[in-house]
C-alpha cells in the first residue's frame, strides 16, 4: 500500500509542476504586450501555486508524515 501511495504522490507532484508551468506560460504569453497586466499575472501565479501546492503538501503530510513536495522512494530509504 505504501508503494501505491508513493507512486500517487509522484504523479501528483509531476502534474502539479506541469500545471504550474503551463499556467505560468499562459499568463506571460497573454499579458505580454501590457506592462500593467504583468503584475496581475504574477499575482495570479502566486495564488494559483498556493492552491496547487497546498493539496499535494497536505496529502504527503497525511500519507507519509512529511511536509514536503517530493517524497523519496520508501523502498530505497532502507538500503
Backbone as JSON Lines, residues from 0, in Angstrom:
{"i":0,"aa":"X","n":[0.82,-1.19,0.0],"ca":[0.0,0.0,0.0],"c":[0.87,1.27,0.0]}
{"i":1,"aa":"X","n":[2.01,1.19,0.68],"ca":[2.89,2.35,0.75],"c":[3.48,2.67,-0.63]}
{"i":2,"aa":"X","n":[3.7,1.63,-1.44],"ca":[4.24,1.84,-2.79],"c":[3.19,2.57,-3.64]}
{"i":3,"aa":"X","n":[1.93,2.19,-3.5],"ca":[0.87,2.86,-4.24],"c":[0.77,4.33,-3.84]}
{"i":4,"aa":"X","n":[0.81,4.59,-2.54],"ca":[0.74,5.98,-2.07],"c":[1.94,6.79,-2.56]}
{"i":5,"aa":"X","n":[3.13,6.16,-2.58],"ca":[4.32,6.83,-3.09],"c":[4.17,7.18,-4.57]}
{"i":6,"aa":"X","n":[3.69,6.23,-5.35],"ca":[3.53,6.49,-6.79],"c":[2.46,7.55,-7.05]}
{"i":7,"aa":"X","n":[1.4,7.52,-6.28],"ca":[0.36,8.55,-6.42],"c":[0.93,9.92,-6.07]}
{"i":8,"aa":"X","n":[1.76,9.98,-5.05],"ca":[2.4,11.23,-4.67],"c":[3.3,11.75,-5.78]}
{"i":9,"aa":"X","n":[4.06,10.86,-6.4],"ca":[4.93,11.28,-7.52],"c":[4.11,11.8,-8.69]}
{"i":10,"aa":"X","n":[3.04,11.11,-9.03],"ca":[2.2,11.54,-10.15],"c":[1.59,12.91,-9.85]}
{"i":11,"aa":"X","n":[1.09,13.09,-8.64],"ca":[0.51,14.38,-8.27],"c":[1.56,15.49,-8.29]}
{"i":12,"aa":"X","n":[2.77,15.2,-7.86],"ca":[3.83,16.21,-7.88],"c":[4.2,16.62,-9.29]}
{"i":13,"aa":"X","n":[4.33,15.65,-10.18],"ca":[4.68,15.96,-11.57],"c":[3.56,16.73,-12.26]}
{"i":14,"aa":"X","n":[2.32,16.32,-12.03],"ca":[1.18,17.02,-12.63],"c":[1.1,18.44,-12.09]}
{"i":15,"aa":"X","n":[1.4,18.63,-10.82],"ca":[1.4,19.96,-10.23],"c":[2.42,20.87,-10.89]}
{"i":16,"aa":"X","n":[3.61,20.36,-11.09],"ca":[4.66,21.16,-11.73],"c":[4.27,21.49,-13.18]}
{"i":17,"aa":"X","n":[3.75,20.53,-13.89],"ca":[3.34,20.78,-15.27],"c":[2.21,21.79,-15.36]}
{"i":18,"aa":"X","n":[1.24,21.69,-14.45],"ca":[0.15,22.67,-14.43],"c":[0.67,24.07,-14.12]}
{"i":19,"aa":"X","n":[1.57,24.15,-13.18],"ca":[2.11,25.45,-12.81],"c":[2.92,26.06,-13.95]}
{"i":20,"aa":"X","n":[3.72,25.26,-14.63],"ca":[4.49,25.76,-15.76],"c":[3.6,26.19,-16.92]}
{"i":21,"aa":"X","n":[2.57,25.4,-17.19],"ca":[1.67,25.77,-18.29],"c":[0.87,27.03,-17.96]}
{"i":22,"aa":"X","n":[0.47,27.16,-16.7],"ca":[-0.24,28.37,-16.3],"c":[0.68,29.58,-16.36]}
{"i":23,"aa":"X","n":[1.92,29.4,-15.92],"ca":[2.91,30.48,-15.99],"c":[3.12,30.92,-17.43]}
{"i":24,"aa":"X","n":[3.25,29.98,-18.34],"ca":[3.43,30.3,-19.76],"c":[2.19,31.0,-20.32]}
{"i":25,"aa":"X","n":[1.01,30.53,-19.93],"ca":[-0.23,31.11,-20.43],"c":[-0.38,32.56,-19.96]}
{"i":26,"aa":"X","n":[-0.04,32.82,-18.7],"ca":[-0.17,34.18,-18.17],"c":[0.78,35.14,-18.88]}
{"i":27,"aa":"X","n":[2.05,34.75,-19.01],"ca":[3.01,35.68,-19.6],"c":[2.91,35.75,-21.12]}
{"i":28,"aa":"X","n":[2.33,34.76,-21.73],"ca":[2.11,34.85,-23.17],"c":[0.92,35.76,-23.46]}
{"i":29,"aa":"X","n":[-0.1,35.7,-22.63],"ca":[-1.29,36.51,-22.85],"c":[-1.13,37.96,-22.46]}
{"i":30,"aa":"X","n":[-0.31,38.23,-21.43],"ca":[-0.15,39.59,-20.94],"c":[1.16,40.2,-21.38]}
{"i":31,"aa":"X","n":[1.67,39.75,-22.48],"ca":[2.98,40.18,-22.94],"c":[3.03,41.66,-23.29]}
{"i":32,"aa":"X","n":[1.99,42.16,-23.93],"ca":[2.05,43.49,-24.5],"c":[1.7,44.61,-23.52]}
{"i":33,"aa":"X","n":[1.14,44.28,-22.39],"ca":[0.71,45.3,-21.45],"c":[1.56,45.24,-20.19]}
{"i":34,"aa":"X","n":[2.19,46.33,-19.87],"ca":[3.08,46.37,-18.7],"c":[2.31,46.22,-17.4]}
{"i":35,"aa":"X","n":[1.16,46.86,-17.31],"ca":[0.37,46.81,-16.09],"c":[-0.17,45.41,-15.81]}
{"i":36,"aa":"X","n":[-0.46,44.65,-16.85],"ca":[-1.03,43.32,-16.67],"c":[0.0,42.31,-16.17]}
{"i":37,"aa":"X","n":[1.28,42.59,-16.29],"ca":[2.29,41.66,-15.81],"c":[2.19,41.48,-14.29]}
{"i":38,"aa":"X","n":[1.86,42.54,-13.56],"ca":[1.72,42.42,-12.12],"c":[0.52,41.57,-11.76]}
{"i":39,"aa":"X","n":[-0.55,41.68,-12.54],"ca":[-1.69,40.82,-12.31],"c":[-1.34,39.36,-12.61]}
{"i":40,"aa":"X","n":[-0.52,39.15,-13.61],"ca":[-0.09,37.8,-13.94],"c":[0.73,37.18,-12.81]}
{"i":41,"aa":"X","n":[1.62,37.97,-12.23],"ca":[2.41,37.46,-11.11],"c":[1.5,37.15,-9.92]}
{"i":42,"aa":"X","n":[0.53,38.01,-9.68],"ca":[-0.43,37.78,-8.6],"c":[-1.21,36.49,-8.84]}
{"i":43,"aa":"X","n":[-1.68,36.27,-10.06],"ca":[-2.42,35.06,-10.38],"c":[-1.56,33.81,-10.22]}
{"i":44,"aa":"X","n":[-0.31,33.91,-10.59],"ca":[0.58,32.75,-10.45],"c":[0.8,32.42,-8.98]}
{"i":45,"aa":"X","n":[0.97,33.42,-8.14],"ca":[1.16,33.17,-6.71],"c":[-0.09,32.53,-6.1]}
{"i":46,"aa":"X","n":[-1.25,33.06,-6.42],"ca":[-2.49,32.5,-5.89],"c":[-2.72,31.08,-6.41]}
{"i":47,"aa":"X","n":[-2.51,30.88,-7.7],"ca":[-2.71,29.56,-8.29],"c":[-1.73,28.54,-7.71]}
{"i":48,"aa":"X","n":[-0.47,28.94,-7.52],"ca":[0.51,28.0,-6.98],"c":[0.18,27.65,-5.54]}
{"i":49,"aa":"X","n":[-0.36,28.58,-4.78],"ca":[-0.78,28.28,-3.41],"c":[-1.86,27.21,-3.41]}
{"i":50,"aa":"X","n":[-2.88,27.37,-4.25],"ca":[-3.97,26.41,-4.28],"c":[-3.56,25.08,-4.91]}
{"i":51,"aa":"X","n":[-2.48,25.06,-5.67],"ca":[-1.99,23.81,-6.24],"c":[-1.08,23.09,-5.24]}
{"i":52,"aa":"X","n":[-0.2,23.82,-4.56],"ca":[0.77,23.18,-3.67],"c":[0.18,22.72,-2.35]}
{"i":53,"aa":"X","n":[-0.83,23.4,-1.84],"ca":[-1.4,23.02,-0.55],"c":[-1.98,21.6,-0.57]}
{"i":54,"aa":"X","n":[-2.75,21.2,-1.58],"ca":[-3.27,19.82,-1.55],"c":[-2.16,18.75,-1.61]}
{"i":55,"aa":"X","n":[-1.14,18.94,-2.42],"ca":[-0.09,17.93,-2.51],"c":[0.73,17.89,-1.22]}
{"i":56,"aa":"X","n":[0.98,19.05,-0.61],"ca":[1.69,19.06,0.67],"c":[0.86,18.41,1.77]}
{"i":57,"aa":"X","n":[-0.44,18.66,1.77],"ca":[-1.33,18.04,2.75],"c":[-1.39,16.53,2.55]}
{"i":58,"aa":"X","n":[-1.48,16.1,1.31],"ca":[-1.51,14.67,1.01],"c":[-0.23,13.98,1.48]}
{"i":59,"aa":"X","n":[0.92,14.55,1.18],"ca":[2.18,13.95,1.6],"c":[2.33,13.94,3.12]}
{"i":60,"aa":"X","n":[1.84,14.97,3.76],"ca":[1.91,15.03,5.22],"c":[1.01,13.97,5.86]}
{"i":61,"aa":"X","n":[-0.19,13.79,5.3],"ca":[-1.12,12.82,5.87],"c":[-0.72,11.38,5.53]}
{"i":62,"aa":"X","n":[-0.14,11.15,4.37],"ca":[0.22,9.8,3.96],"c":[1.58,9.35,4.5]}
{"i":63,"aa":"X","n":[2.55,10.26,4.52],"ca":[3.92,9.88,4.86],"c":[4.46,10.56,6.12]}
{"i":64,"aa":"X","n":[3.75,11.54,6.62],"ca":[4.21,12.26,7.8],"c":[5.33,13.25,7.49]}
{"i":65,"aa":"X","n":[5.47,13.61,6.21],"ca":[6.5,14.57,5.79],"c":[5.83,15.72,5.07]}
{"i":66,"aa":"X","n":[6.15,16.93,5.48],"ca":[5.59,18.13,4.86],"c":[6.55,18.59,3.78]}
{"i":67,"aa":"X","n":[6.52,17.89,2.65],"ca":[7.42,18.18,1.55],"c":[6.7,17.93,0.24]}
{"i":68,"aa":"X","n":[7.24,18.51,-0.81],"ca":[6.63,18.38,-2.14],"c":[7.06,17.08,-2.82]}
{"i":69,"aa":"X","n":[8.3,16.65,-2.6],"ca":[8.85,15.5,-3.29],"c":[9.26,14.44,-2.27]}
{"i":70,"aa":"X","n":[8.58,13.31,-2.27],"ca":[8.85,12.21,-1.34],"c":[9.89,11.29,-1.96]}
{"i":71,"aa":"X","n":[10.87,10.9,-1.14],"ca":[11.86,9.94,-1.61],"c":[11.25,8.55,-1.61]}
{"i":72,"aa":"X","n":[11.78,7.69,-2.43],"ca":[11.28,6.33,-2.57],"c":[11.45,5.59,-1.23]}
{"i":73,"aa":"X","n":[10.35,5.11,-0.62],"ca":[10.46,4.44,0.67],"c":[11.19,3.1,0.57]}
{"i":74,"aa":"X","n":[11.2,2.47,-0.6],"ca":[11.9,1.2,-0.76],"c":[13.41,1.38,-0.76]}
{"i":75,"aa":"X","n":[13.9,2.52,-1.2],"ca":[15.34,2.75,-1.28],"c":[15.89,3.45,-0.05]}
{"i":76,"aa":"X","n":[15.01,3.94,0.85],"ca":[15.48,4.6,2.07],"c":[16.1,3.61,3.05]}
{"i":77,"aa":"X","n":[15.63,2.37,3.01],"ca":[16.1,1.37,3.97],"c":[17.36,0.66,3.52]}
{"i":78,"aa":"X","n":[17.84,0.92,2.34],"ca":[19.03,0.24,1.84],"c":[20.28,0.84,2.38]}
